[in-house]
Amino acid sequence: DSNLAPYCTENEKNAFSTALENMENWLYEDGFDATKSVYVKQLAELKKMGNPIENRQHEAKCRPNAMNMLQKTLEKYQSWLNT
């Protein structure tokens, strides 16, 4: 499993894996002599599935810092209100 596995469901993982396998097969068969615009379209289709998973990973990595910043801000305003 990749480092993205914790950020997707089993169904998403299976669907993405199938799409990647299909794309690889297409590359070696019909895609061998395709135009750039077709490659761009195919890549966009894969990104529709992969980008949300990458975004979840990014959010999870940033969440602890965001929570700390929120906590510090809350404490700052609580202190201000109590003075």
PyMOL commands that set and color helices and strands:
alter all, ss='L'
color gray80, all
select helices_A, chain A and resi 5-7+10-28+30-33+36-81
alter helices_A, ss='H'
color red, helices_A
deselect
rebuild
show_as cartoon
